[in-house]
């Protein structure tokens, strides 16, 4: 079964697993709110193995929430699949790198 895990160390959040509609659960959503609890957060995507449009929508959602919560958010190690999907959707410029 596909899963996504989110771990935190200081000002970095690391996503591990598949960022898809199947893994977007209420418990994941609840845990992801910790991203906005600091003024600066780096989201490491190096261990994301699969992403779909729901995963891209979640990325855009946390970008929006970071802005609303005055959190400087950046992404590292963005998978090529996510970049391609963002380009095809015309939203690649919204993902802070």
Chimera marker file (.cmm) of the C-alpha trace (Angstrom):
<marker_set name="trace">
<marker id="1" x="0.000" y="0.000" z="0.000" r="1" g="1" b="0" radius="0.5"/>
<marker id="2" x="1.282" y="3.457" z="-0.924" r="1" g="1" b="0" radius="0.5"/>
<marker id="3" x="2.298" y="5.717" z="1.942" r="1" g="1" b="0" radius="0.5"/>
<marker id="4" x="3.751" y="9.140" z="2.615" r="1" g="1" b="0" radius="0.5"/>
<marker id="5" x="5.621" y="10.097" z="5.742" r="1" g="1" b="0" radius="0.5"/>
<marker id="6" x="6.665" y="13.521" z="6.923" r="1" g="1" b="0" radius="0.5"/>
<marker id="7" x="9.580" y="13.970" z="9.316" r="1" g="1" b="0" radius="0.5"/>
<marker id="8" x="10.888" y="17.160" z="10.877" r="1" g="1" b="0" radius="0.5"/>
<marker id="9" x="14.348" y="18.204" z="12.013" r="1" g="1" b="0" radius="0.5"/>
<marker id="10" x="14.831" y="21.819" z="13.064" r="1" g="1" b="0" radius="0.5"/>
<marker id="11" x="13.787" y="23.940" z="10.072" r="1" g="1" b="0" radius="0.5"/>
<marker id="12" x="13.536" y="21.065" z="7.573" r="1" g="1" b="0" radius="0.5"/>
<marker id="13" x="10.646" y="18.795" z="6.646" r="1" g="1" b="0" radius="0.5"/>
<marker id="14" x="11.362" y="15.633" z="4.657" r="1" g="1" b="0" radius="0.5"/>
<marker id="15" x="8.719" y="13.827" z="2.645" r="1" g="1" b="0" radius="0.5"/>
<marker id="16" x="9.244" y="10.092" z="2.222" r="1" g="1" b="0" radius="0.5"/>
<marker id="17" x="7.119" y="7.943" z="-0.086" r="1" g="1" b="0" radius="0.5"/>
<marker id="18" x="4.405" y="8.684" z="-2.619" r="1" g="1" b="0" radius="0.5"/>
<marker id="19" x="2.740" y="12.082" z="-2.805" r="1" g="1" b="0" radius="0.5"/>
<marker id="20" x="-0.529" y="11.031" z="-4.442" r="1" g="1" b="0" radius="0.5"/>
<marker id="21" x="-4.293" y="11.223" z="-3.939" r="1" g="1" b="0" radius="0.5"/>
<marker id="22" x="-4.125" y="7.856" z="-2.196" r="1" g="1" b="0" radius="0.5"/>
<marker id="23" x="-1.655" y="9.088" z="0.433" r="1" g="1" b="0" radius="0.5"/>
<marker id="24" x="-3.364" y="12.427" z="1.133" r="1" g="1" b="0" radius="0.5"/>
<marker id="25" x="-5.054" y="11.356" z="4.357" r="1" g="1" b="0" radius="0.5"/>
<marker id="26" x="-6.473" y="13.442" z="7.184" r="1" g="1" b="0" radius="0.5"/>
<marker id="27" x="-3.618" y="12.407" z="9.476" r="1" g="1" b="0" radius="0.5"/>
<marker id="28" x="-1.062" y="13.478" z="6.846" r="1" g="1" b="0" radius="0.5"/>
<marker id="29" x="-2.851" y="16.805" z="6.393" r="1" g="1" b="0" radius="0.5"/>
<marker id="30" x="-2.875" y="17.347" z="10.164" r="1" g="1" b="0" radius="0.5"/>
<marker id="31" x="0.820" y="16.525" z="10.502" r="1" g="1" b="0" radius="0.5"/>
<marker id="32" x="1.744" y="18.773" z="7.571" r="1" g="1" b="0" radius="0.5"/>
<marker id="33" x="0.411" y="21.839" z="9.393" r="1" g="1" b="0" radius="0.5"/>
<marker id="34" x="3.602" y="21.786" z="11.460" r="1" g="1" b="0" radius="0.5"/>
<marker id="35" x="5.358" y="23.161" z="8.356" r="1" g="1" b="0" radius="0.5"/>
<marker id="36" x="3.874" y="26.599" z="9.077" r="1" g="1" b="0" radius="0.5"/>
<marker id="37" x="4.771" y="26.647" z="12.783" r="1" g="1" b="0" radius="0.5"/>
<marker id="38" x="8.134" y="28.320" z="12.153" r="1" g="1" b="0" radius="0.5"/>
<marker id="39" x="9.159" y="31.395" z="10.206" r="1" g="1" b="0" radius="0.5"/>
<marker id="40" x="11.402" y="29.428" z="7.844" r="1" g="1" b="0" radius="0.5"/>
<marker id="41" x="11.050" y="25.880" z="6.508" r="1" g="1" b="0" radius="0.5"/>
<marker id="42" x="12.874" y="23.835" z="3.889" r="1" g="1" b="0" radius="0.5"/>
<marker id="43" x="10.875" y="20.969" z="2.395" r="1" g="1" b="0" radius="0.5"/>
<marker id="44" x="13.144" y="18.170" z="1.171" r="1" g="1" b="0" radius="0.5"/>
<marker id="45" x="11.539" y="16.125" z="-1.607" r="1" g="1" b="0" radius="0.5"/>
<marker id="46" x="14.519" y="13.852" z="-2.340" r="1" g="1" b="0" radius="0.5"/>
<marker id="47" x="12.712" y="10.759" z="-1.060" r="1" g="1" b="0" radius="0.5"/>
<marker id="48" x="9.442" y="11.290" z="-2.924" r="1" g="1" b="0" radius="0.5"/>
<marker id="49" x="9.077" y="8.307" z="-5.245" r="1" g="1" b="0" radius="0.5"/>
<marker id="50" x="5.838" y="9.173" z="-7.042" r="1" g="1" b="0" radius="0.5"/>
<marker id="51" x="3.693" y="12.276" z="-7.444" r="1" g="1" b="0" radius="0.5"/>
<marker id="52" x="0.375" y="13.005" z="-9.146" r="1" g="1" b="0" radius="0.5"/>
<marker id="53" x="-1.894" y="16.046" z="-9.535" r="1" g="1" b="0" radius="0.5"/>
<marker id="54" x="-3.147" y="15.691" z="-5.949" r="1" g="1" b="0" radius="0.5"/>
<marker id="55" x="0.457" y="15.851" z="-4.762" r="1" g="1" b="0" radius="0.5"/>
<marker id="56" x="1.047" y="18.955" z="-6.867" r="1" g="1" b="0" radius="0.5"/>
<marker id="57" x="-2.131" y="20.504" z="-5.448" r="1" g="1" b="0" radius="0.5"/>
<marker id="58" x="-0.852" y="19.789" z="-1.920" r="1" g="1" b="0" radius="0.5"/>
<marker id="59" x="2.470" y="21.499" z="-2.763" r="1" g="1" b="0" radius="0.5"/>
<marker id="60" x="0.578" y="24.569" z="-3.977" r="1" g="1" b="0" radius="0.5"/>
<marker id="61" x="-1.608" y="24.478" z="-0.863" r="1" g="1" b="0" radius="0.5"/>
<marker id="62" x="1.365" y="24.530" z="1.508" r="1" g="1" b="0" radius="0.5"/>
<marker id="63" x="2.931" y="27.369" z="-0.505" r="1" g="1" b="0" radius="0.5"/>
<marker id="64" x="-0.286" y="29.349" z="-0.026" r="1" g="1" b="0" radius="0.5"/>
<marker id="65" x="-0.480" y="28.501" z="3.690" r="1" g="1" b="0" radius="0.5"/>
<marker id="66" x="3.165" y="29.462" z="4.201" r="1" g="1" b="0" radius="0.5"/>
<marker id="67" x="2.449" y="32.890" z="2.717" r="1" g="1" b="0" radius="0.5"/>
<marker id="68" x="-0.615" y="33.330" z="4.934" r="1" g="1" b="0" radius="0.5"/>
<marker id="69" x="1.384" y="32.278" z="8.014" r="1" g="1" b="0" radius="0.5"/>
<marker id="70" x="4.468" y="34.389" z="7.193" r="1" g="1" b="0" radius="0.5"/>
<marker id="71" x="6.675" y="31.332" z="6.765" r="1" g="1" b="0" radius="0.5"/>
<marker id="72" x="9.558" y="31.471" z="4.285" r="1" g="1" b="0" radius="0.5"/>
<marker id="73" x="9.182" y="28.170" z="2.439" r="1" g="1" b="0" radius="0.5"/>
<marker id="74" x="11.626" y="26.584" z="0.001" r="1" g="1" b="0" radius="0.5"/>
<marker id="75" x="11.794" y="23.182" z="-1.663" r="1" g="1" b="0" radius="0.5"/>
<marker id="76" x="14.915" y="21.121" z="-2.303" r="1" g="1" b="0" radius="0.5"/>
<marker id="77" x="15.530" y="18.055" z="-4.459" r="1" g="1" b="0" radius="0.5"/>
<marker id="78" x="12.308" y="18.479" z="-6.429" r="1" g="1" b="0" radius="0.5"/>
<marker id="79" x="11.633" y="15.298" z="-8.442" r="1" g="1" b="0" radius="0.5"/>
<marker id="80" x="11.632" y="15.664" z="-12.235" r="1" g="1" b="0" radius="0.5"/>
<marker id="81" x="8.110" y="14.198" z="-12.398" r="1" g="1" b="0" radius="0.5"/>
<marker id="82" x="6.835" y="16.964" z="-10.140" r="1" g="1" b="0" radius="0.5"/>
<marker id="83" x="8.621" y="19.656" z="-12.171" r="1" g="1" b="0" radius="0.5"/>
<marker id="84" x="7.189" y="18.282" z="-15.426" r="1" g="1" b="0" radius="0.5"/>
<marker id="85" x="3.694" y="18.123" z="-13.959" r="1" g="1" b="0" radius="0.5"/>
<marker id="86" x="3.995" y="21.690" z="-12.645" r="1" g="1" b="0" radius="0.5"/>
<marker id="87" x="5.228" y="22.926" z="-16.052" r="1" g="1" b="0" radius="0.5"/>
<marker id="88" x="2.392" y="21.167" z="-17.879" r="1" g="1" b="0" radius="0.5"/>
<marker id="89" x="-0.072" y="22.714" z="-15.425" r="1" g="1" b="0" radius="0.5"/>
<marker id="90" x="1.483" y="26.173" z="-15.793" r="1" g="1" b="0" radius="0.5"/>
<marker id="91" x="2.231" y="26.510" z="-12.068" r="1" g="1" b="0" radius="0.5"/>
<marker id="92" x="5.975" y="25.831" z="-11.959" r="1" g="1" b="0" radius="0.5"/>
<marker id="93" x="6.708" y="29.485" z="-11.132" r="1" g="1" b="0" radius="0.5"/>
<marker id="94" x="4.696" y="29.148" z="-7.891" r="1" g="1" b="0" radius="0.5"/>
<marker id="95" x="7.047" y="26.549" z="-6.383" r="1" g="1" b="0" radius="0.5"/>
<marker id="96" x="9.829" y="28.352" z="-4.481" r="1" g="1" b="0" radius="0.5"/>
<marker id="97" x="13.212" y="26.748" z="-5.043" r="1" g="1" b="0" radius="0.5"/>
<link id1="1" id2="2" r="1" g="1" b="0" radius="0.2"/>
<link id1="2" id2="3" r="1" g="1" b="0" radius="0.2"/>
<link id1="3" id2="4" r="1" g="1" b="0" radius="0.2"/>
<link id1="4" id2="5" r="1" g="1" b="0" radius="0.2"/>
<link id1="5" id2="6" r="1" g="1" b="0" radius="0.2"/>
<link id1="6" id2="7" r="1" g="1" b="0" radius="0.2"/>
<link id1="7" id2="8" r="1" g="1" b="0" radius="0.2"/>
<link id1="8" id2="9" r="1" g="1" b="0" radius="0.2"/>
<link id1="9" id2="10" r="1" g="1" b="0" radius="0.2"/>
<link id1="10" id2="11" r="1" g="1" b="0" radius="0.2"/>
<link id1="11" id2="12" r="1" g="1" b="0" radius="0.2"/>
<link id1="12" id2="13" r="1" g="1" b="0" radius="0.2"/>
<link id1="13" id2="14" r="1" g="1" b="0" radius="0.2"/>
<link id1="14" id2="15" r="1" g="1" b="0" radius="0.2"/>
<link id1="15" id2="16" r="1" g="1" b="0" radius="0.2"/>
<link id1="16" id2="17" r="1" g="1" b="0" radius="0.2"/>
<link id1="17" id2="18" r="1" g="1" b="0" radius="0.2"/>
<link id1="18" id2="19" r="1" g="1" b="0" radius="0.2"/>
<link id1="19" id2="20" r="1" g="1" b="0" radius="0.2"/>
<link id1="20" id2="21" r="1" g="1" b="0" radius="0.2"/>
<link id1="21" id2="22" r="1" g="1" b="0" radius="0.2"/>
<link id1="22" id2="23" r="1" g="1" b="0" radius="0.2"/>
<link id1="23" id2="24" r="1" g="1" b="0" radius="0.2"/>
<link id1="24" id2="25" r="1" g="1" b="0" radius="0.2"/>
<link id1="25" id2="26" r="1" g="1" b="0" radius="0.2"/>
<link id1="26" id2="27" r="1" g="1" b="0" radius="0.2"/>
<link id1="27" id2="28" r="1" g="1" b="0" radius="0.2"/>
<link id1="28" id2="29" r="1" g="1" b="0" radius="0.2"/>
<link id1="29" id2="30" r="1" g="1" b="0" radius="0.2"/>
<link id1="30" id2="31" r="1" g="1" b="0" radius="0.2"/>
<link id1="31" id2="32" r="1" g="1" b="0" radius="0.2"/>
<link id1="32" id2="33" r="1" g="1" b="0" radius="0.2"/>
<link id1="33" id2="34" r="1" g="1" b="0" radius="0.2"/>
<link id1="34" id2="35" r="1" g="1" b="0" radius="0.2"/>
<link id1="35" id2="36" r="1" g="1" b="0" radius="0.2"/>
<link id1="36" id2="37" r="1" g="1" b="0" radius="0.2"/>
<link id1="37" id2="38" r="1" g="1" b="0" radius="0.2"/>
<link id1="38" id2="39" r="1" g="1" b="0" radius="0.2"/>
<link id1="39" id2="40" r="1" g="1" b="0" radius="0.2"/>
<link id1="40" id2="41" r="1" g="1" b="0" radius="0.2"/>
<link id1="41" id2="42" r="1" g="1" b="0" radius="0.2"/>
<link id1="42" id2="43" r="1" g="1" b="0" radius="0.2"/>
<link id1="43" id2="44" r="1" g="1" b="0" radius="0.2"/>
<link id1="44" id2="45" r="1" g="1" b="0" radius="0.2"/>
<link id1="45" id2="46" r="1" g="1" b="0" radius="0.2"/>
<link id1="46" id2="47" r="1" g="1" b="0" radius="0.2"/>
<link id1="47" id2="48" r="1" g="1" b="0" radius="0.2"/>
<link id1="48" id2="49" r="1" g="1" b="0" radius="0.2"/>
<link id1="49" id2="50" r="1" g="1" b="0" radius="0.2"/>
<link id1="50" id2="51" r="1" g="1" b="0" radius="0.2"/>
<link id1="51" id2="52" r="1" g="1" b="0" radius="0.2"/>
<link id1="52" id2="53" r="1" g="1" b="0" radius="0.2"/>
<link id1="53" id2="54" r="1" g="1" b="0" radius="0.2"/>
<link id1="54" id2="55" r="1" g="1" b="0" radius="0.2"/>
<link id1="55" id2="56" r="1" g="1" b="0" radius="0.2"/>
<link id1="56" id2="57" r="1" g="1" b="0" radius="0.2"/>
<link id1="57" id2="58" r="1" g="1" b="0" radius="0.2"/>
<link id1="58" id2="59" r="1" g="1" b="0" radius="0.2"/>
<link id1="59" id2="60" r="1" g="1" b="0" radius="0.2"/>
<link id1="60" id2="61" r="1" g="1" b="0" radius="0.2"/>
<link id1="61" id2="62" r="1" g="1" b="0" radius="0.2"/>
<link id1="62" id2="63" r="1" g="1" b="0" radius="0.2"/>
<link id1="63" id2="64" r="1" g="1" b="0" radius="0.2"/>
<link id1="64" id2="65" r="1" g="1" b="0" radius="0.2"/>
<link id1="65" id2="66" r="1" g="1" b="0" radius="0.2"/>
<link id1="66" id2="67" r="1" g="1" b="0" radius="0.2"/>
<link id1="67" id2="68" r="1" g="1" b="0" radius="0.2"/>
<link id1="68" id2="69" r="1" g="1" b="0" radius="0.2"/>
<link id1="69" id2="70" r="1" g="1" b="0" radius="0.2"/>
<link id1="70" id2="71" r="1" g="1" b="0" radius="0.2"/>
<link id1="71" id2="72" r="1" g="1" b="0" radius="0.2"/>
<link id1="72" id2="73" r="1" g="1" b="0" radius="0.2"/>
<link id1="73" id2="74" r="1" g="1" b="0" radius="0.2"/>
<link id1="74" id2="75" r="1" g="1" b="0" radius="0.2"/>
<link id1="75" id2="76" r="1" g="1" b="0" radius="0.2"/>
<link id1="76" id2="77" r="1" g="1" b="0" radius="0.2"/>
<link id1="77" id2="78" r="1" g="1" b="0" radius="0.2"/>
<link id1="78" id2="79" r="1" g="1" b="0" radius="0.2"/>
<link id1="79" id2="80" r="1" g="1" b="0" radius="0.2"/>
<link id1="80" id2="81" r="1" g="1" b="0" radius="0.2"/>
<link id1="81" id2="82" r="1" g="1" b="0" radius="0.2"/>
<link id1="82" id2="83" r="1" g="1" b="0" radius="0.2"/>
<link id1="83" id2="84" r="1" g="1" b="0" radius="0.2"/>
<link id1="84" id2="85" r="1" g="1" b="0" radius="0.2"/>
<link id1="85" id2="86" r="1" g="1" b="0" radius="0.2"/>
<link id1="86" id2="87" r="1" g="1" b="0" radius="0.2"/>
<link id1="87" id2="88" r="1" g="1" b="0" radius="0.2"/>
<link id1="88" id2="89" r="1" g="1" b="0" radius="0.2"/>
<link id1="89" id2="90" r="1" g="1" b="0" radius="0.2"/>
<link id1="90" id2="91" r="1" g="1" b="0" radius="0.2"/>
<link id1="91" id2="92" r="1" g="1" b="0" radius="0.2"/>
<link id1="92" id2="93" r="1" g="1" b="0" radius="0.2"/>
<link id1="93" id2="94" r="1" g="1" b="0" radius="0.2"/>
<link id1="94" id2="95" r="1" g="1" b="0" radius="0.2"/>
<link id1="95" id2="96" r="1" g="1" b="0" radius="0.2"/>
<link id1="96" id2="97" r="1" g="1" b="0" radius="0.2"/>
</marker_set>
